[in-house]
């Protein structure tokens, strides 16, 4: 099942694919809030590499059963979602695998309200502290894709 919306949250066989290093810091900080022990967060090195990086996870980590792709909408979220969906459409994935795509518009850091200083020079300690201070319930209430991301990552509590 590709791009299935549902009740599937993160688990020990979940791989999370993000655009870059800063996004990985943010996702790791979100996961750290709940002390989720088993997950993999991989930066793809850009939006165009997301589908290939996601599919490679099935080879690199054969126990992977779910992939969550997190990407920026860049003011055109439906086009971004469609491009990823099309890239994955004809791919061969293990039976029972799930690939979820979350498109945050315009980008994850803006939607979370992270300071511009942190964006230009990301520091793991600062990002963790800032993400730790976020009101996820309020952010999720105002942005449906953030709410969906928080649910998939099991950090909505």
Steps between C-alpha positions, in 0.01 A plus 500: 500500500657828397402832651230347715349726761408321815576416857850369437745667736874469531646172615826315515493420129425855383736711290448876481637676192550878503646751257808608692706511817296774669176307442666192652597702810139618535349151458752350744413773751127428458561128552723574797208671676332160528822299537407272213778239497507343154485703184716617215513858371682542168564827313458450125709797389210683337140459397572322172689226686217420744334216303831329417624528858168366627511199268865432586398454864331172412836366378719658766266405785306190387294504821347838404123476468409868499654813354395854581619761250500855638547780249444870447209616288690807377162676437390218266423206729271308264756511221770375740273221631405396144864492387596272789193281449580465130863412571387224738207378289678231302753408766526151637462501876474211744149366552322669789731802499361847552640827366348818643580843356457812712534834319540803729441834331702708455751301710534318832699765682260783404195293595658430839593867546869435555716815518682606185834500682464126562404440138814657358738330744332190641644370825368171640485629858313818403261315271425244772435776753276699265303195388464397864328831572243468220129461571435210264126495571462864396721456194314188394165671547599777261674289234348167384823362351689575821226322695536203266880502540471513879255210488723290271799569725288429807597835655156661506461451874 
